Structure formats: C-alpha cells, structure tokens
Amino acid sequence: MIHTLSDWWGTSGGLLITIQEKIKWADSMSELDKKHKKENVEMLEEAKNALSLKVNTTLLFLV
C-alpha cells in the first residue's frame, strides 16, 4: 500500500509540474498574442492616417 501511494505521489508531482509548465506556456502565448494585436492596431491606425492624408491632399488639389 505504501509503495502504491508513493508511486501515486510521484506521478501526481510530475503531473503538477507538467500542468504548471503548460500554464506558463499559455500565459506567454497570451502575452505574445496581445503584443501582436497591439502592433496590428498601431499599423492599421498608421495606414488610416496615411490614407486620410492622401485623400485630403488629393481633395485640396481638386478644389
């Protein structure tokens, strides 16, 4: 019985470590995803501003 419980304890400890590693990995992937989303939003805003500037400049020449 002690041997069985000892094996179970060892397996549980290994499983806990694996779960903690997966949580760390998921957290880092989440942070990376947030960073990419922020970069994409910034690039989109820059593109919108550049396009708006071009449109406004073109309209000034047409008027």
N, CA, C and O atoms as CSV, one atom per row, in Angstrom:
chain,resi,resn,atom,element,x,y,z
A,1,MET,N,N,0.818,-1.197,0.000
A,1,MET,CA,C,0.000,0.000,0.000
A,1,MET,C,C,0.872,1.276,0.000
A,1,MET,O,O,0.598,2.234,-0.723
A,2,ILE,N,N,1.925,1.256,0.830
A,2,ILE,CA,C,2.829,2.409,0.880
A,2,ILE,C,C,3.503,2.604,-0.466
A,2,ILE,O,O,3.660,3.740,-0.913
A,3,HIS,N,N,3.900,1.537,-1.114
A,3,HIS,CA,C,4.534,1.619,-2.432
A,3,HIS,C,C,3.561,2.220,-3.452
A,3,HIS,O,O,3.952,3.073,-4.249
A,4,THR,N,N,2.319,1.788,-3.433
A,4,THR,CA,C,1.308,2.296,-4.364
A,4,THR,C,C,1.084,3.790,-4.136
A,4,THR,O,O,1.030,4.562,-5.094
A,5,LEU,N,N,0.953,4.197,-2.885
A,5,LEU,CA,C,0.759,5.612,-2.578
A,5,LEU,C,C,1.993,6.438,-2.951
A,5,LEU,O,O,1.870,7.570,-3.418
A,6,SER,N,N,3.157,5.876,-2.745
A,6,SER,CA,C,4.396,6.567,-3.107
A,6,SER,C,C,4.472,6.775,-4.620
A,6,SER,O,O,4.857,7.849,-5.084
A,7,ASP,N,N,4.107,5.752,-5.382
A,7,ASP,CA,C,4.070,5.877,-6.850
A,7,ASP,C,C,3.055,6.930,-7.273
A,7,ASP,O,O,3.319,7.747,-8.155
A,8,TRP,N,N,1.904,6.898,-6.639
A,8,TRP,CA,C,0.846,7.866,-6.954
A,8,TRP,C,C,1.334,9.281,-6.660
A,8,TRP,O,O,1.106,10.199,-7.447
A,9,TRP,N,N,2.005,9.451,-5.520
A,9,TRP,CA,C,2.535,10.756,-5.130
A,9,TRP,C,C,3.550,11.258,-6.171
A,9,TRP,O,O,3.531,12.432,-6.542
A,10,GLY,N,N,4.420,10.379,-6.630
A,10,GLY,CA,C,5.407,10.754,-7.636
A,10,GLY,C,C,4.762,11.128,-8.961
A,10,GLY,O,O,5.152,12.103,-9.603
A,11,THR,N,N,3.772,10.344,-9.360
A,11,THR,CA,C,3.055,10.635,-10.603
A,11,THR,C,C,2.307,11.965,-10.497
A,11,THR,O,O,2.296,12.759,-11.437
A,12,SER,N,N,1.689,12.191,-9.348
A,12,SER,CA,C,0.951,13.442,-9.132
A,12,SER,C,C,1.889,14.645,-9.179
A,12,SER,O,O,1.553,15.686,-9.744
A,13,GLY,N,N,3.056,14.491,-8.585
A,13,GLY,CA,C,4.038,15.577,-8.612
A,13,GLY,C,C,4.494,15.890,-10.020
A,13,GLY,O,O,4.620,17.057,-10.390
A,14,GLY,N,N,4.741,14.856,-10.811
A,14,GLY,CA,C,5.131,15.052,-12.209
A,14,GLY,C,C,4.023,15.702,-13.018
A,14,GLY,O,O,4.277,16.551,-13.871
A,15,LEU,N,N,2.797,15.297,-12.743
A,15,LEU,CA,C,1.650,15.870,-13.437
A,15,LEU,C,C,1.492,17.344,-13.078
A,15,LEU,O,O,1.207,18.170,-13.945
A,16,LEU,N,N,1.674,17.670,-11.816
A,16,LEU,CA,C,1.579,19.058,-11.374
A,16,LEU,C,C,2.617,19.930,-12.074
A,16,LEU,O,O,2.307,21.037,-12.514
A,17,ILE,N,N,3.838,19.435,-12.178
A,17,ILE,CA,C,4.897,20.184,-12.869
A,17,ILE,C,C,4.532,20.396,-14.337
A,17,ILE,O,O,4.723,21.486,-14.875
A,18,THR,N,N,4.010,19.363,-14.979
A,18,THR,CA,C,3.605,19.478,-16.382
A,18,THR,C,C,2.496,20.513,-16.544
A,18,THR,O,O,2.525,21.314,-17.478
A,19,ILE,N,N,1.523,20.499,-15.642
A,19,ILE,CA,C,0.421,21.461,-15.710
A,19,ILE,C,C,0.946,22.883,-15.518
A,19,ILE,O,O,0.525,23.801,-16.222
A,20,GLN,N,N,1.860,23.068,-14.571
A,20,GLN,CA,C,2.434,24.393,-14.338
A,20,GLN,C,C,3.200,24.887,-15.565
A,20,GLN,O,O,3.131,26.067,-15.907
A,21,GLU,N,N,3.923,23.993,-16.221
A,21,GLU,CA,C,4.644,24.370,-17.441
A,21,GLU,C,C,3.671,24.763,-18.549
A,21,GLU,O,O,3.926,25.713,-19.289
A,22,LYS,N,N,2.566,24.044,-18.668
A,22,LYS,CA,C,1.556,24.370,-19.688
A,22,LYS,C,C,0.919,25.720,-19.396
A,22,LYS,O,O,0.640,26.489,-20.316
A,23,ILE,N,N,0.685,26.016,-18.114
A,23,ILE,CA,C,0.115,27.311,-17.742
A,23,ILE,C,C,1.085,28.436,-18.103
A,23,ILE,O,O,0.671,29.457,-18.652
A,24,LYS,N,N,2.364,28.256,-17.801
A,24,LYS,CA,C,3.374,29.264,-18.163
A,24,LYS,C,C,3.414,29.473,-19.671
A,24,LYS,O,O,3.500,30.605,-20.147
A,25,TRP,N,N,3.352,28.372,-20.420
A,25,TRP,CA,C,3.379,28.464,-21.882
A,25,TRP,C,C,2.145,29.221,-22.380
A,25,TRP,O,O,2.250,30.091,-23.245
A,26,ALA,N,N,0.975,28.883,-21.829
A,26,ALA,CA,C,-0.258,29.557,-22.247
A,26,ALA,C,C,-0.203,31.040,-21.913
A,26,ALA,O,O,-0.646,31.866,-22.711
A,27,ASP,N,N,0.331,31.391,-20.749
A,27,ASP,CA,C,0.474,32.797,-20.375
A,27,ASP,C,C,1.389,33.539,-21.346
A,27,ASP,O,O,1.089,34.658,-21.762
A,28,SER,N,N,2.504,32.909,-21.703
A,28,SER,CA,C,3.438,33.573,-22.623
A,28,SER,C,C,2.822,33.710,-24.015
A,28,SER,O,O,3.042,34.713,-24.693
A,29,MET,N,N,2.057,32.715,-24.440
A,29,MET,CA,C,1.386,32.812,-25.740
A,29,MET,C,C,0.322,33.911,-25.719
A,29,MET,O,O,0.132,34.617,-26.709
A,30,SER,N,N,-0.361,34.048,-24.601
A,30,SER,CA,C,-1.370,35.092,-24.460
A,30,SER,C,C,-0.728,36.473,-24.536
A,30,SER,O,O,-1.249,37.367,-25.202
A,31,GLU,N,N,0.391,36.645,-23.859
A,31,GLU,CA,C,1.107,37.925,-23.899
A,31,GLU,C,C,1.614,38.230,-25.315
A,31,GLU,O,O,1.543,39.369,-25.776
A,32,LEU,N,N,2.116,37.216,-25.985
A,32,LEU,CA,C,2.589,37.396,-27.351
A,32,LEU,C,C,1.436,37.779,-28.271
A,32,LEU,O,O,1.593,38.637,-29.139
A,33,ASP,N,N,0.285,37.149,-28.086
A,33,ASP,CA,C,-0.896,37.465,-28.878
A,33,ASP,C,C,-1.339,38.906,-28.636
A,33,ASP,O,O,-1.685,39.617,-29.580
A,34,LYS,N,N,-1.328,39.335,-27.379
A,34,LYS,CA,C,-1.698,40.720,-27.054
A,34,LYS,C,C,-0.737,41.695,-27.731
A,34,LYS,O,O,-1.158,42.726,-28.255
A,35,LYS,N,N,0.551,41.367,-27.716
A,35,LYS,CA,C,1.558,42.228,-28.337
A,35,LYS,C,C,1.321,42.339,-29.840
A,35,LYS,O,O,1.389,43.428,-30.409
A,36,HIS,N,N,1.042,41.201,-30.480
A,36,HIS,CA,C,0.792,41.220,-31.924
A,36,HIS,C,C,-0.470,42.001,-32.256
A,36,HIS,O,O,-0.498,42.753,-33.230
A,37,LYS,N,N,-1.509,41.828,-31.457
A,37,LYS,CA,C,-2.743,42.578,-31.693
A,37,LYS,C,C,-2.503,44.074,-31.570
A,37,LYS,O,O,-3.001,44.857,-32.379
A,38,LYS,N,N,-1.732,44.475,-30.546
A,38,LYS,CA,C,-1.425,45.890,-30.354
A,38,LYS,C,C,-0.643,46.431,-31.547
A,38,LYS,O,O,-0.933,47.523,-32.035
A,39,GLU,N,N,0.346,45.674,-32.019
A,39,GLU,CA,C,1.131,46.092,-33.178
A,39,GLU,C,C,0.247,46.224,-34.411
A,39,GLU,O,O,0.405,47.163,-35.192
A,40,ASN,N,N,-0.683,45.288,-34.590
A,40,ASN,CA,C,-1.583,45.347,-35.742
A,40,ASN,C,C,-2.501,46.558,-35.682
A,40,ASN,O,O,-2.751,47.202,-36.701
A,41,VAL,N,N,-3.004,46.869,-34.490
A,41,VAL,CA,C,-3.860,48.044,-34.329
A,41,VAL,C,C,-3.065,49.312,-34.648
A,41,VAL,O,O,-3.572,50.216,-35.313
A,42,GLU,N,N,-1.828,49.374,-34.176
A,42,GLU,CA,C,-0.985,50.545,-34.446
A,42,GLU,C,C,-0.702,50.684,-35.940
A,42,GLU,O,O,-0.745,51.789,-36.479
A,43,MET,N,N,-0.415,49.575,-36.606
A,43,MET,CA,C,-0.154,49.631,-38.054
A,43,MET,C,C,-1.415,50.049,-38.810
A,43,MET,O,O,-1.339,50.812,-39.773
A,44,LEU,N,N,-2.570,49.552,-38.376
A,44,LEU,CA,C,-3.827,49.923,-39.014
A,44,LEU,C,C,-4.093,51.414,-38.856
A,44,LEU,O,O,-4.512,52.077,-39.805
A,45,GLU,N,N,-3.851,51.943,-37.658
A,45,GLU,CA,C,-4.047,53.375,-37.430
A,45,GLU,C,C,-3.102,54.210,-38.297
A,45,GLU,O,O,-3.502,55.237,-38.847
A,46,GLU,N,N,-1.851,53.767,-38.417
A,46,GLU,CA,C,-0.903,54.476,-39.273
A,46,GLU,C,C,-1.368,54.459,-40.725
A,46,GLU,O,O,-1.271,55.470,-41.421
A,47,ALA,N,N,-1.873,53.317,-41.181
A,47,ALA,CA,C,-2.359,53.215,-42.559
A,47,ALA,C,C,-3.574,54.108,-42.762
A,47,ALA,O,O,-3.690,54.767,-43.796
A,48,LYS,N,N,-4.480,54.140,-41.791
A,48,LYS,CA,C,-5.662,55.003,-41.890
A,48,LYS,C,C,-5.247,56.468,-41.973
A,48,LYS,O,O,-5.772,57.230,-42.786
A,49,ASN,N,N,-4.292,56.853,-41.117
A,49,ASN,CA,C,-3.834,58.242,-41.123
A,49,ASN,C,C,-3.162,58.602,-42.439
A,49,ASN,O,O,-3.386,59.688,-42.974
A,50,ALA,N,N,-2.350,57.714,-42.958
A,50,ALA,CA,C,-1.680,57.975,-44.231
A,50,ALA,C,C,-2.696,58.088,-45.355
A,50,ALA,O,O,-2.577,58.960,-46.215
A,51,LEU,N,N,-3.693,57.213,-45.355
A,51,LEU,CA,C,-4.722,57.246,-46.390
A,51,LEU,C,C,-5.553,58.512,-46.271
A,51,LEU,O,O,-5.881,59.140,-47.278
A,52,SER,N,N,-5.891,58.885,-45.061
A,52,SER,CA,C,-6.663,60.107,-44.839
A,52,SER,C,C,-5.888,61.325,-45.329
A,52,SER,O,O,-6.458,62.223,-45.948
A,53,LEU,N,N,-4.604,61.352,-45.054
A,53,LEU,CA,C,-3.763,62.462,-45.505
A,53,LEU,C,C,-3.734,62.528,-47.026
A,53,LEU,O,O,-3.817,63.612,-47.603
A,54,LYS,N,N,-3.616,61.366,-47.685
A,54,LYS,CA,C,-3.602,61.341,-49.149
A,54,LYS,C,C,-4.927,61.817,-49.720
A,54,LYS,O,O,-4.958,62.582,-50.684
A,55,VAL,N,N,-6.007,61.367,-49.129
A,55,VAL,CA,C,-7.335,61.761,-49.611
A,55,VAL,C,C,-7.517,63.257,-49.438
A,55,VAL,O,O,-7.981,63.937,-50.354
A,56,ASN,N,N,-7.157,63.773,-48.275
A,56,ASN,CA,C,-7.309,65.209,-48.027
A,56,ASN,C,C,-6.432,66.027,-48.965
A,56,ASN,O,O,-6.862,67.067,-49.463
A,57,THR,N,N,-5.212,65.568,-49.208
A,57,THR,CA,C,-4.317,66.272,-50.129
A,57,THR,C,C,-4.874,66.246,-51.540
A,57,THR,O,O,-4.833,67.257,-52.240
A,58,THR,N,N,-5.394,65.104,-51.967
A,58,THR,CA,C,-5.972,64.983,-53.303
A,58,THR,C,C,-7.193,65.892,-53.441
A,58,THR,O,O,-7.363,66.548,-54.469
A,59,LEU,N,N,-8.031,65.934,-52.424
A,59,LEU,CA,C,-9.215,66.776,-52.462
A,59,LEU,C,C,-8.840,68.265,-52.536
A,59,LEU,O,O,-9.534,69.042,-53.191
A,60,LEU,N,N,-7.770,68.660,-51.882
A,60,LEU,CA,C,-7.332,70.051,-51.940
A,60,LEU,C,C,-6.930,70.434,-53.359
A,60,LEU,O,O,-7.187,71.556,-53.796
A,61,PHE,N,N,-6.306,69.516,-54.074
A,61,PHE,CA,C,-5.882,69.797,-55.451
A,61,PHE,C,C,-7.070,69.810,-56.405
A,61,PHE,O,O,-7.033,70.479,-57.438
A,62,LEU,N,N,-8.113,69.081,-56.067
A,62,LEU,CA,C,-9.285,69.027,-56.937
A,62,LEU,C,C,-10.183,70.240,-56.766
A,62,LEU,O,O,-10.945,70.593,-57.667
A,63,VAL,N,N,-10.089,70.868,-55.618
A,63,VAL,CA,C,-10.975,72.000,-55.335
A,63,VAL,C,C,-10.441,73.257,-55.918
A,63,VAL,O,O,-11.057,74.313,-55.778
